[in-house]
Amino acid sequence: MNSDLSTKRCESCEGIGSALKPEQVTNLLPQLSKGWQVLDDYKKIAKSFNFSNFYETMAFVNAIAWIANTENHHPDLEIGYNYCHVHFNTHALKGLSQNDFICAAKVDKLIV
């Protein structure tokens, strides 16, 4: 992963234009760690994270919540005892924006 996305800040989702085109998504995806997938016809990115126990899972989820609050850009999360599925998209655009990739890159930084 060779990206500076994690150092950027999200823009307000209101009035930022239109959703990214498939080729833009394809160009941004390699800037994230392995495992991120493009879903729903280039409208969402998602990744699954696995942990040893509930405590580690919830620590990860709380860190994501802090990122989401700080960036004012919120993922959908599916959480279980030892896993967290993270889905990003920009609801206001009904697709992906650079904000989704910025937040995904910040989530990547949580896993060392």
Buried (B, 14 or more C-beta within 10 A) or exposed (E): EEBEBBEBEBBEBEEBEEBBEBEBBEEBBEBBBEEBEBEEEBBBBBBEBEBEEEEBBBEBBEBBEEBBEEBEBBBEBEBEEBEBBBBBBBEBBEBBBBBBBBBBBBBBBEEE
